[in-house]
Amino acid sequence: MGRFATANGAGKWNLSLSGGPERYEVIGRTGADAWSIVLNTVLPPLGVAGPLARTPLALGSLIAAVLTAAACRVPDAEDTEDTADTADTAEDVPATDGPDPARAPRSGRWTAPPGLLPVSVFGLFTLALSVAGPIRLNNGLSGAVSTAALVGDAALLVLLFRGRRRYPAGVISYGIFLAAAGVLLLTSLRGWYITGHDIQREYEVFRLTADADHWNIGAFRDPYNACLSITLLPTSLTHLTGISGTYVFKIVLPLLFALTPVSVYRSVRNRAPQSVALLSAVYFMAFPTFFTDMTFLGRQEIAFLLLGCAMVVLTDGQRALRPRQVMFTVLLLGIVLSHYSTLYVIMGTLVLALGADLAWRLLSRLAARRARARTRQVSDLRAQAPVVARSFVTWWMVVAAVAAAVMWSGPATHTTGQARSTLSTTVQELLGKGTASGSSDTGYSLVGGGLVTADQRLAAYRADSLRQTADGRAAGDYLPLSTVDTYPAPVVAQRDMPLTRLGQALDSHGIDVKGVNGLIRQSVARLLQVLLLLGLVVTFVARRKGFRPSRDQVTLSIGAIGVMGLLTVLPELSVDYGVLRAFQQGLFFFAPFLVAGSVWVCRWAGRRAMPLACALAVLFFLDLTGVVPKVVGGYPPQLNLADSGQYYDIYFVHPEERTAITWLQNRTSEAERRNVQSEVQTDRYTFSRLQTLIKGRASSDIYPTLVGTRSYIFLGSTTTQRGDATIFYRGDLVTYRYPVGLLDATKDKLYSSEGAEIYR
């Protein structure tokens, strides 16, 4: 493998491909977090009330930095393992493209690596656009700059591809980071406040720790508070740097997550050429979950970063096997402390991978026996039978991860409620006792579940709400059903962007722009799955020159596909952990096989197959990130490019809402806040946007059958201005027309503005 540069006493630099900056950053961050746990545990019994204050944290970070420097020593040649036991020898790694800086002439003067200047200039300019774009949108201006930023990101990726034979791995990694950071900031910087779904609750548990300078699971016994990635980590960053918690969540965590595509590139590059590794990172960034949801999931951002580094360790055949296995296991333990669901999916993947590996070994032995039967000569058999190399993934890794998860979620934090509920419901489904439908995301799968319409979903939700409120309604706690039924709440379809001039021109020539946009999105989801399956078959059967995956890469990919299959066929799993998030996580394992499938499909182009595969990946990127729909119109707008659309309606915080909820909090007394009849009811997503301001009792639903007779009803901006409200049920978002007339007929309006109304 090549090196970015070399380091010795002559003032030269050394940065190995497999030991890149993202890996060192994670090791350092893990060490600092481990020290934070020690401080948080040891200092309070000694009389220190704030163990996470700046002084002890600074001392812990200094110690972690020293330990990181010692741990990240680049190994000498004699330290590396180059034996058949790993099946990851250097000769297995294709070097068909990309330079070999180790052969470059050395001098005492530092010179910029090839491509560093153009990648820096282009990438930093695009990153500036990615910051300016959401700021303009937050100020009510157009999304033209944000669109230009995405086009610039695509052009940067093309630049990296064109220079793949000349640019060293460090420059490629740098360019990928800049592109990923730009894509993520376009979403994370939307809104002046904390914007998104899970991030609202994540920010709340962070404040519990930051305000007390002490993490205490007893202060709020919840799985969110058990995730140290959103408690100890942001608290440490805030206290050590002075950056406010809001910008740690909106900027710092997304920038850390931007290293994840770099880790995908580096893990694949350990086994494949630059082109395959680069396109693997492109597909990882192009998948919609990466830029629509991940910036709202701070705990999973860190968990994915750790998983990416674990894959770098797994594919790094230049180092000894056992230390890599230990480091891989340590990173799994870090995921235990970062995000439960990510670990559960990894454990399922590892278990299925071990099963696939066992089948592989049995088939290899069967092939050997058949060879013996043909030759009838043991000596010939030993000469001919292939040597089955040792596997990287072993049973003790899985046992260690499971034990750590059980200990942390059980005796340590007592936060196993959601996991037990999911497991119980899943068992009922396996026994045929469950009839609930799964998320509609399963419809994207080639073996997808049944399609459930929005009307059916809303009807099921209404039925559930009536069962839950039957006793309370009889006692007069809810509005009479006869009154509620006179005000219908029908489903509202998502609104499409109007056709642009280009879209109108295409429409005038007989092209159904709206239909084509929808067809492309549906087709892309299935095409990615087809390319993945083709890549697995072609790579495994044909053993194509240029990409020779290790057995672990194949078995882990099979395991990841198996987990997605379980999520598809078991409804409760698809609700609690969506299929799309599972596919994003699976790309850590099977992204190179997807690329191999795309290259195989383009094989008819001969020597142009790889550039054609790059063009296909970039087209996917431009369409899925929203550039193509933005240019032609005729598709629902996306939050990163417009001040409209479903995500904008349910997640964007408006100043009028904050003013109204502050008015209400000032109007009610502490005694009223404790009274259940004085609770504030609002829709799920207005509650999510404003939960940092709401004090006392609150309910996150105002569906007509759930409206209390004496509750405050808070209507947010979307309901006030357009009359829409949204629920989340069985993994799906359903928008319906809210019957404001019901409130006018049964309650008094106490407050009204352009963006909020309050009834009682």
N, C-alpha and C positions, 0 to 999 in steps of 0.2 A: 504494500500500500504506500501511496505517496504521502508526503508531509507538506504542510503549508509552508513551513520554514524550519530552520534548525536553531537550537539554543545551546550555547556553551559559553565559556569564559571570554570568548572573543566578541561578545556582544551580539550574537546571533540568536534568533528566536526558534523555539521548537513547539509545535502544536500538532499532535498526532491526529489523524483522521478520526480514529475511534475514541479518542479522549478529548472531544471538542469542548468549547466553552459552555455549551448548555449542560454537559455532564458535570463539569466542575462547579458550575453555578448550583446545580441541584445538590451535589455533595455538600457544598458549603451551606446551602440553605437548610439541608437536612440536619447538619451538625448544629447549626444555630437553633433550630427548632427543638432538637434533642436537649440542648442546654437550657432552653426556655422551659421545657417540661421539668427539668431538674430544679431550676430556680423556683418555679411555681409550686413544686412539691416540698422542697427542703426549707425554704426561707420562712414561710408563715409559722411553722412550729417554733422557729427561732425568734419570733417576735417582729418579723418584717411584714408589715401589712400590705405593702405593694411590691411583690416580687418581680413584677413585670414593668417596673418603672425604668427610666432611662439608664440610670447608673448600673444596676445589675445586668440589664440587657446588653449594655455596651461591653461589659466585662465578658459576658457569655459569647458575644459575637467575636471578640478578639481571640478567645480560646478556640472557637470554631474555625476561625480563619487560619490559625496556626496548624490545627489538625488537618484542615483541608489542603494546605500547602504540602504537608507531609504525605497525605494520601494520594495526591495527584502527581506524584513523581512519574515522569515518562520512563517506562522500563528500558533497560539496556537490552541489547540483542540477545544476551544469554538468558534474560529473564522470560522471554517469550516462549510459548509452546507451539511447536510446529510438528505435532505428531498426528498419527492417524486416529488417536483417541477422540479428537475434537471434531474431525471431519470438516474443519474450517481452516485448512492450511492456506497459505498465501497463494499457492498456485491455483486454488479453487476460485479465487477472486479475479474476475476478468479485468483486464487493464486495456480494454480495446479503445477507450477514449479517456480524455482527461490527461493533463501533463504529469510528468514525474519530476517535481521540484527537487527531489533528492539528487538528481543528476545535474541540476543547474549549477553554474559556476559560483563559487563562494568567495566572498570578500568581507572585509571588516565593516563595510558600509551597508546599511539597510536600504534595500530597494523595494518599491511597491510591487506586489505580485501582479501578474497579468490580470487585467480586468477590474482591479480594485477601484481605479478612478472612475470609469464609466458607470460601474454598478453603484458606487457611492453617490455620484452626482444624480443619476437617474432615480435611484431608490429613495434618496433623501428628499428630492423634489416631489416625488409621488407621495411620500409620507407626509409632507407638508400639506398637500392637497387633501389627504385623508383626515387631517386635523381641521383644516379650514372648512371642508364640506359639511360636517355635522354642525359646526358652529353657525354657519349660514342657515342651515335648516332650523336650528333652534331659535334663530332670530326671525323666522318666517319667510326666508328667501328660498330660492329654487334649489333643486338638487343637482344642478348642472355640474358643480365642482365635484361633488361626490361621485357622479357618474364618470367624470374625467379621471378621478383618482383610481377607480376600478379599471378603466381602460389602461391607465399608466401601469397598474400592477400587472395586467396581462402582458403589456409590452415588456416589462422588466423580466417576466418569466421567459418570454421569447428570447430576450437578450441573453439570459443565462443558458438557454438551450443552444443558441447559436455559438456561444463561446465555451461549450462544455469540453471541447478538446484542448482548449488553451487555458481555461481558468482552473486554478487549483481548487480543491474541495473547500478550503476555508472561504474563498470568495463566493463560491456557489452557496454555501451555508449562509453567509452574510446577506446575499441577495434574497434568499428565501425568507430570512427573518424580516427584512424590510418589507417584502410583499405581504407576508402574513400579518405583520403589525399594522400595515395600512388597511387591510381588509377588516381586521378586528376593531380598530379605532373608529371606523365609520359607523359601527353599531354601538360600541360602548360609550362613545361621547354624545350620543343622542340624549337630550334633556339636560337641564341644569342641576338636577337632583339625581338620586339613585333611581335608575330606570331599568325595568325588567321584571321577570317573575321571581325565581328563587332568590335573586340577589337582595330583594327587600328584606326577607327574613334573615338571610345571611348577615346583612348589615346590622340588624337588630342584635343578633347574638354577638357580633363583633363589639358593639357598643357596651354590652354587658361586661365583657372582659376588659376593654380599653378604659372604660370609666372607673373600674375598680382596681386597675393594675393587677388583676388576679383572675385567673380562669378557675371557675368553680362550676362543675356540672350540676351541683345541687341548686344553683341559682335559677336554672331553667333546664329541667331534665328532658331534653329533646334531642333527637338524632342530629339536628343542625348544630347544637351546642357541643356535641361530641366530636365534630370535625375540626381538628386543630388547624386545618388549612384556612379557615375563616375566623378563627379566634386568636390563637397564638401568633400565627404568621402575620396577619395585617396589623395586630397590635404591636408586634416587634418593629415592623416597617414604619408605622406611624410614630412611635416613640423615638426611634433611632434617627429618622430622617426629618421629622417635623412635617411631613406631607399629611394632609388631612385624610381621614378615613374615607371620605367620599372619593377622592382621587386615587387612593390606593386601590379601591374596587373598580373604578372606571378607567384607570390608566395602567397602574403598576401590574396588577394581576393579568390583564390582557397582554401586556408586553412580555411577561413571563410565559404566558401560554403561547405567544408567538414563536417561542423556541421549539414547540412541539413539532411543527412540520420540519424543522431542521433535524430533529431527532429521527423522524421518519426517513428523511433523506440519508442521514448517516448510517442508520441501521441497514437500509437496503444497499447502500454503497459498499458496505462490508462484504456483500455477496454478488453485487451486480455492477454493470457499467454506470457511468455518470448519467446517461440518458434515462435508463430505467429508474434510477434513484431519484432523479429530478422530477420525472413525471409522476412518480409515486407521491411526492410531496405536493405536486399540483392537484392531483385528485383528492388528496386529503383536505386541501384548502378549498376546493371547489364544491365539496359536499355541503348542502345547505345548513346542516346542523352546526358546522364550524363557525359560520358568521352570523347566524340568526339567533342561536340559543346559547352557545358556549360562553359568551361574555356575560350572560345572566346567571351562570353557574360557577361561581368562584371556586367552590370546593372541588368541582370536577375539573376545572382548568388545571389545578395543581396535581390532581390525581392522574390526569392524562399526561402531564409533563413527566411525572415519575414513571409512568408506563412507557413513554417514549424512550427514556433513558434506559429502562430495563431491556428494551429491545435492542438498543445499541450494545449493551453488555452481552446479550445473548448471541448476537451475530459477530462479535469481535473475536475472531479466531486467532489473533496474534497474541492473545494472553492466555495464561494457563486456565484449564477448565474449572477446577475447584474454586479458586478465588472469584471467578465470574459467577458461579452458581451462588456463592455466598452473597455477593453484591446484588444479584438479581433478587434473592430472597429478602435482603434488607430493603430494597426498593419496594417490594410487595408489602412489607410491614409499614413503610411510609404511606402507601395507598390505604392501608387499614385505618390510619389516623386521619386521612384526608377525605375519603368519601366511601361510604359503605357500598353503594350500588355498583360503583365501578369495580370494586374488589369482588363482589358476588359474581359479576359477569366474567371477570378474569378467572375466578376459581372454576366456574363452569367450563370455560374454555380450556383450562389446564387439565381438568379431569377428562374431558373428551379427547384432548390431545394425547394424554397418556394411553387411553384406549386405542386410539389410532396407531400410536407407536407400537403397542403390543401386537396389534394385528399386522403391522409392517414386519415385525420380527418373526412372527409365526409364518407369514407368507415367504419370507426370505429362507427360513429353515425348510419349508416345504419345497421351495425351488432347489435347495441344496440336495434334498433327498431324491428329487427327480433326476438331478444331475448324476447322483451316485448310481441310481438305477440304470441310467443310460451308459455310463462309463464302466461301472462295476469295478472301479479302481479308486481306492481311497486317496492315493497319492495324486491322481489326476483331479479328484474332487477338491483337494486342498489347494490345488493350483488354480482351479477354475471358479470355485465358489466365491462370491463377493464377501468381503469382510463387512459385517454389520457394525458400524461405528457406534460409540457410546452416545446416548441421548443427553442433551443439555438439561431438559426438564425431567425431574425425578419426583418420586412420590413424597420425599421428605420436604420438598418445597411446598407442595400442596398442603401437607399436614401442618407445616409451620404457619402458613397463611391462614388456614382455617382456625387453628388454635388461637392465633393472635386476634382474629376477628371475633371469636367467641368470647375471649377474655375481655377485650376492649368494650364490646357492646353489652356484655353481660355483667360480670362482677365489677368492672371498672367504672362503667357509666350507667348501667341499667337502662339502655335505650334500644331494646330489641323489639319493641311493640310492633313497629311497622313490618319488620322482617317476619315476625311470627304470624301476623295477619295475612301477609302475602303468601307465606308458605301454607298456612291452613286453607286459604281459598284455593290455591293451586292444587293441593291434594284433593279437595272436594271436586274440582274439575276433572282430575285424573280418574276419580272414582265414578264419574258420570253424574254427580249430584249438583254441579254448577251449570247454569244456563245463561249467565250474563255474556254479553258480547264484548269483544276486545276493542282496542283502539282501531280507528280507521286507517292508521298508518300501515296496518298489515295488508291493506289492499295494494300497496306498492310491491309486495313480494311476489315472486314467480309462483309461489305456493300459497298465495295470500288467503287471508280469512274472508268471511262473508262481508259484503259491503252493507254498511248501515247508514241510511240517509239521515240528514240533519233533523227532519221531521220525526223520524222514528226515535232518534236519540233524545229529542226534547220531550216527546210523549213519555218515554221511559223515565226521564228525570221528574216529570210532573207526577207520575204514579208513585215514585219513591218519596217525593216530598209529601204527598198526601198520606202515605203510610206513617211517615215520621211525625206528622202533626195531628194525627187523628184525635188523640187524647187531649192535646192542648186546644184544638179547635172546639171540641165539645165543652171545654172549660171556659171558652171565650177568650183565649189568649191570642187567637189568630182571627183574621177577617172571615166572615161567613162565606162558605163555598158558593152559596147562591149569588152573593154579590160579586165574588171574584170571577165567576163564570160569565158574567155579563160583559167582561172586558177581555177580549181575546189577546193572546200574545204570540203571534205567528212568527215563524222562522224568517230571517232576513238573509238573503244571499250576499256574499262578499261583493263589494262594488269594484268594477274594473276601472283602470285608468282610461280616459278618453283616447281615441286613436290620434296619434301625431300626424303631421303631414306625410311622413313616410308611410305610416300605417294606413292612412286614407288612400294614398297612391296605390299601395298593394291591394287594398280592399276594392278599389275601383277596377283592378285587373282581375277580379274574381277570386282573390286569395282571402279566405276567412281568417283574418289575423287572430281574433279571439280563439277560434277553434284550433288554429295551428299552435298558438302559445300553450294551450292546455294539453294538446297532444304531445308536444315536445317534452313538457315536464313529466308526463306519465311515461313516455317512451324512454327518457333518459334513465329513470329509476330502474326500469327493466333491462335496459341495455347494459347498465353497469353490472347487473347481476349476471347477464349472459357473458360479458367479457371476463368476469371473474371465473366463472366455471370453465370457459374456454382456456383461460390462462393456466388454471390448475391442470387441466388435462394435457395441454400442449407441453407445458414445462415438465410435468412428471413423466409423460410417456415419451416425448420426443427428445427430452434433455437438450433443449436448444442451446447452441453455443452462445455465450454472452451472459446467460443468467442460469446459474447452477445453485438453486436453493439448498440449504441444509435440510436434513430430514425434519428437524424441529420447526423450521419455517412452514413446511408442508403440513405437519400434524397440527400445529397451532392454527393454521388457516382453516383446516377441516374442523377443529374445535370451535372456532369463531363462527363458522357457517352453521354448525350444529346448534350453537346457542341462539342464533337468530331464528333458526327453525323452531326452537322451543318457544321463543317469544311470539312467534307467529301463530302457533297452534294452541297455546295456552293463554286465554284472554286476559287473566289477571296480570300475568307477567308483562304483556304488551301495554297494560294500563300504567303499571308502576314504573316500568323502565321501557320507554318507547323503542320501537324497531329502528327508527332512524338514528337514535343515539347509539344503539347497539351496532349499527352499520358503521357509524363514525369511529367507534372504538375498534371494530373489526379491521378497519383500514390499517391499523398498526401492524397487523399480521399479514393481511392478504393484498395490500396495495400493489406490491410488485407483480403479483399474479394477474391483477386487473390490467396493469400496463402490458404484461406479456400477451394477454388476450387481445388488446387493442393493436399491438404490433403484428400479431398473427393475422388479424382481420385485414390489415393493410399490406400484407405480404405481396399482393399482386403488383404493388408499386415498385417492387425490387429494392434498389438502393435508396429509394425515397420513402420506404415504409416507416422508418423512424421519424423523419420530419412530418409525415402525414399523421402519425400517431400523436405527435406534439400538437399539431393543428387541431386535432379532435379534442384533446384535453383542454386546450385554450378556449375552444368554442363552448365546451361544457362550462368552463369557468365563467365566461362572459354571460351565458344564458342563466345559469343557476344563481349567480350573484345579483341578477336583476338588470344588467346593462341592456340586453336585447329587448326585454319587455318595456324598459324605460324609453328606448329609442322609438319603438313602433306603437306602444300602448296596447290596450286590449287585454290587460292582465291585472290582477290585484296588486296594488303598490306595496313596496317593501319598506320597512322602517329605516333602513340605511340610506334610502334614496328619496324619501318623500315624507311629507307631513300629512299622511293619510294611510289608510289600510288598517287591517285588523290589529296588528301589533302596535301601531301608533295609537289606536283607539283605546286599547286596554292597558298599555304600559306607560305611555307618555304622561308625565305629571305636569299639570297646568297650574299657574299661580293662583287662578281663581279658586281652585279646589283647596289649596293650602289656606287661603284667606278664609274660606267658608268654614273649614273644619276648626280653625283656630277660633273663629267667632263662636262656634257651637261649644267648644271646650271651655271658653271663658264664661259662657252663659249658664252652664250646668254646674251645680255644686258637687262636692266630693260625695255627699250622701246619695245624690241622684245617680252618679256614675256607678255606685255599688248596687243600685236597684235594677234588677233584671228588666223591669218594665220600662226603664229609661235607657236601654241599650241603643246604640247607634247602629242602624241597619243600612248597609250599602251593598252594591254589587261586588262580586268577588275581586274584580280588578281595580275598582276604585279603592276598595279596602287595602289591596296590596300596595297601591301607589302611596296611600296616606297612612299606613299602619305605624310609621315612625312618629306621627303626630296625634293619633287617636289614643286617648287615655280612658280607662274604665272599660265597661262591658261593650262589646261590639260584635256584630254578626256580619259575615261576608256574603250575604245573599239577600236580594230583594225580589226574588221571583214571586209573582203575585200570591201563590199559595203559601208562601212563607212570611208574608208581611204580618207583623205583630200589631195588635190593636192599639197599644200604647207606646210603641217604639218610635224613636226618631228615625226618619227615612232620609238618607242623604243621597242625592242624585249627582253624579259626576258630570264632567264636561260632555262626554259622548251622549249620555242619556238626555241631558238638557238641550243640547244643540241639534241632535239628530233623532232622538227618541229610541236609540238602540241600547241594549244591554247584552252581556255575554256571560255564559256559564261554561264551566269545565266539567265534563262528565264522561267517565269511562275512557279517559285519554283523549277526548275530542273537545275542541272549542265550538260552541254553538251560539250564534248571535240571533237575537229575537227582538221584535218590536215591543218596547216596554209600554204597558197601558198606563200612561201618566194620568189619564182620566180617572182611574181607580183611586189614586191618591187624592185628586181634587174632590172626589165625591165622599171620601171617608176620613180625610185628615185636613188639618189647617196648614197653610204654607207660612213658614216662619221666616224664610230667607230666600232671596232670589237674586241671581246675578247672571251675567252672560255665560258663566261656566259652571254654576252649581246652584242647586236648590235644596232646601231642607223642609221636611214636613213633620207634623206630629198630630 
